[in-house]
Amino acid sequence: MPADPQGKKRPEPDRLDVAADEAIAMCGGDMRSTIRALLLANEFLEHEVKELMVAVSKGYERRRRNYLRPPPSGRKDYD
């Protein structure tokens, strides 16, 4: 932790505060533009999560069907 001139420890800036300051700076200090950009980024991430959930669900179901299927007859190496 950095110390002030009197030797007292100052708390380091919170990482979220730093990220918020950076986002505002990237939008030229315009709060409305910053909020719009963050909402857009959030929508994009929500869309990505939905796509991943569908992909994982399909893969899970495919694996589950294969697991529950009885072994082929005559195959001794199938365990």
Number of C-alpha atoms within 10 A of each C-alpha: 9 10 11 9 7 6 8 10 11 10 9 9 9 9 9 9 10 11 11 13 12 14 19 18 13 13 15 11 13 12 13 11 15 19 14 12 16 13 12 12 12 12 12 11 12 12 12 11 12 11 12 12 12 11 11 12 12 12 12 12 11 11 12 11 11 11 10 8 9 9 13 8 7 7 8 8 6 9 5
